[in-house]
Amino acid sequence: MQFQPCGIRSPNVRYPYPMGEMKRANARENDDRQRDRFASTLVIAAAIICAVRLARDDISRPSPRLFAAVADSVSLATTILRKVVGR
């Protein structure tokens, strides 16, 4: 069996140790993917809550009531998501 220094690869050479899995990088990718999924879920939930709360109001112009409803909806959606996920 031939051994070559790291970094030099040949298809005909066998290595004494199998290539290891990059567990830390894979875990980080999974965390990033999960965080992105939760962020999009949060946006959708907040939009639905806000739409229900403002269904009969005039929202053609920005107003303090509109901003308050959006902030409350985001807060409520965040609380619900934390309860569901268990964080």
Steps between C-alpha positions, in 0.01 A plus 500: 500500500640842404461809716513854371519827690178686566377719220630277220241262372531227248219267397732197532618572855324367809503712813558347843204684653163571343402861442307625801164664498502874570257482788541859618449643150199276440348600833549867418337459161204325661468777760513767229238317296276461803542867596406609147194275507389641836556857381277447198240327719509796736444748217205304363340457844546869585349603166194281554448626856540860388264455206231359726541781752490774235236345271246778545735792559622752246865413441560705186731735691751424777363576845597430860220241520640320196855494642372382839298220341802383300727508807244312711452242225874436471525467878210257514634294208842483669344381825295234320802379302712472816227296670463269201875449454566478871774762518 
